[in-house]
Amino acid sequence: MYLQIENLQKSYGKDESFIRVLKGVSTGVERGQMCVIQGTSGSGKSTLLNCVGGLDTIDSGSVKVDGKEIFGLKPAQLSDYRRDNLGFIFQFYNLVPNLTVKENILICKHIAENPLDLDDLLETLGLTEHQNKFPAQLSGGQQQRCAIARALIKNPKLLLCDEPTGALDSSTSRDILVLLEEINRKYNTTMLIVTHNNSIKNMVHKVIRLKDGMIREEYENAVRVPAAELEDL
C-alpha cells in the first residue's frame, strides 16, 4: 500500500471552541491510483488532505507514504517530505503574477532532485505556446494548467488536489480532468482529489466518502468512465 492511514485523529481549538474534525480515519491507496475524497462542507476532507500533505499536524494515528511515517516529523523533516514526495494543486492557482508561465514552473524545478523534462511537460499540458505569458494573460483553465505543471515538474510520487476544478466552468473542468487522467496514465502519479463534484467519482480507481470526520463509504470502481465522457460537470 503506497499511502496508508491508520486511526487518524485531528482536532482544532480547545475548551468551548474545541472541535474534533477527523475521528479515527483508516484507509489506503495503492501506488498509481486516482482516489476521490468526497463529503459535504465540514466533513473533514480538506483536513485529511492537509494531514497527508504535512500541512496540518496530527493529534494521533499514523500516516505512511511509501513506507515513511510522517506523524511526529519535525518542521524541517516535513519540509523535506513535501519537497521530495508531493505536488499540490488547489482551487485557486497561487501563481506568481510577475513571473511567466515558464518561470512559475521553474520555481519548483530548481528544488527537485529528479525533475521532469520542462519542454515535454509544457507540450503535455498544452502550454508550449503560452510559456512566456504572465498569469494575467491566461484564461482560468490555462492558469490551472500552469499550476498543475508547477506541481508536476518535481516528478512527485503523490499529487494532492483540493477542488482542482472548483473555480472553472464545466467545459474547462472536463479539460482539466482529462489532463489529470493523462498525467496518471503517463507518469503513474498517485492522486488524492478532494471534490464536491459528484461526477468525478466515476473516473477514478477509488472513492472515499467522509461524513462528520469518519469514513462512511469506501469502494473501488470496477469500471471507470473516461473523463471526456463524464456528465453534469
N, C-alpha and C positions, 0 to 999 in steps of 0.2 A: 504494500500500500504506500503510494507516494506521499499523500497527505493523510495523517492520522490524528484525529481529535478524540480525546477521552475525557468525559465528565467535566467539560469546560464550564467554569463559573465566572461570571463577570458582573460587578455591581458598580454603581456610582453614588456619590454623596454619602451622608451619614445622618443619624438621628431622624428628624422629620423628613428630610429630603432624600433619605436612603431609598434606592430602587435597585432591585436585582434584575438585570437585563437578560443574562444567559443563565439558565438553570440546569446545568448538567448536560450539556450537548456532547454527544458522541457520534462520530461519523467518520467516513474516509473517502478518499478519491484516488483512483488509480492514475498512474502516470499517463499523460496524453488524453485524459478525459476532459470533456467540457461539462461543467456542472453548474446548474442554475440554483440559486438560493432565492426562494420566494417567501412572501409574507406581507401582511399589512404594515403600515407605519407603526413603529414601536415594537415590532415582533422580535427585533434583535439581529436582523440580517446584516445590516451595515456594521454593527458592533462585532459580529462574528468575523466578517471580512477584515476588520481592523485588527482583531486579535491575531488572526493568521498572518497578517502583514506586519505585526510587531509595532503597529501604530498605537494600540491600546495595551496597557498592562493586563495581566490575567490574575484573577483572585486565586484560583486553584484549578487543577486539572493538568492536561497535557496537550501540547500541540507539537507534532513532529512533522517536519518537512524533509523528505528524502533521508529519513532516519535521524535527523538532527532535532533535538529538543530545544524549543525556543523559550519555554517558560523558565524564568529565572535568569535569562541573559542580561548582562549589564548594557547600558545605553550604547557604548562603543561596539559591543558584540552584536547588538540588534542592528546597528547601522551597517555593519559588515554583512549580516544576514540579508538585509534588504538589498544591498548593493549586489551581492553575489547570486541571489536566487530569484528576486521578484521584479515584476513590472507592474505598474499601477496605471489604470485608466479610470477617469472619473467622469461624472455627468458634465462638469464644467472643465474646459480644456486646460486651463492653467498654463497657457503658452506665454513665453516672454515676449511682450509686444514689440520691443525694438530689435528683436532678432528675427532673421529669416527662417523659413521652414527648415532649411538645411542646418542652420546654426542652432535652432531649438533641438534638433535631433542629436547633433554632435555633443551637446552638453552631457548627455548620458553615455555616448560612445566613449568619451575620454576616461570614464571611471570603470569601464568594463574590461575584464580580462580576456574574453573571447567574443568580441562584438560581431554582429552580422555585417555583411557587406552593405555599405550605405547605398550604392547605386542599385543593387538588387532589391533592397527594401523599398527604396523610392519607386521602383518600377512595379513591385508587387502591390503597393498601396496607391498607385496611380498619382504619385506626387512629383514625378520627374520634371514635368513642365512647370510646376509651381514651387520648386525648391528655393528659388531666390525671391519669393514674395514674402511679405510680412503678414502676420496673422490677420490684421485688419483688411487685407486684400483678399481674404479667403471666405468661402461660404462656411456655414456651420459644419457641414459634413466634411469639408476639406480640413477644417481645424481639428475635427475629431480624428481624421486620418493622420494628421501630423502628431497628435497626442499619442496615437497608437504606435506610430513609428518611433517616437521618442522612448516609449516603454519597451518596444521590441528590440531596439538596436543593441541593447545589452545582452541579447540572447537569453532572456530569463527562462528558468525552468517552470515558473508558475506566474501566470498573469491574473491579477486581481482586478475585476471590472465592477465598478459601482455605478449602476444605472448608465451604461455607456451610450444608450440611445435616448435617454430621458429628455434631452433638450432638442431632439431632432424630429422632423416630420416623418410620416410613415414611409415615404419613398426612400428618404435618406437613411432612415433606421434600417430598412431592409439591406441597403448597400453596405452598411457597416457590419451587419450580421453576416452577410455573405463573405465579407472580408475576414471577420474573426474565424469563420468556418474554414476559409482557405489557409489562414495562418496556422490553425490547429492541425490541418492536414499536412501542410508543408514543413512545419518546424516541430510537430508533435508537442506543442506547448500545452501544458495543463492549464485549464482556465476555471476560475470561480467567477460567476456572473450574478451579481445582485440585480434584480429587476422587479418592477411592478407589472411588466407586460406579460400577460398570461400565455401569449402565443410562443414566446421564446423557448418555453419548456419543451416544445415538441422537436426542437432541432438538436438538443444536447444529448449526451450519454446518460446523465444522471440528474435527478431533480430532488431537492431538499426543500420542504415546506416548513417554515417556522411559525409558531403561534405562541405568544406570551413567553418567549425565551426558551421554548422547547421544540424539539422536532416532532411534528405531528404526522408527517408523511415523508417517506423516502423511497425512491424506486429508480430503476434504470429503464430506459426506453428500449424495447425490443426492436422497434422500427423508428428511425429518425426521419423527420421531414426536412428536406433541404431548405436552407434559409431563404432561398429565392422563391420558394413555394409557400412560405408562411402567410397566413391571412390575418387581418384585423390588427396590424401593427400600428 
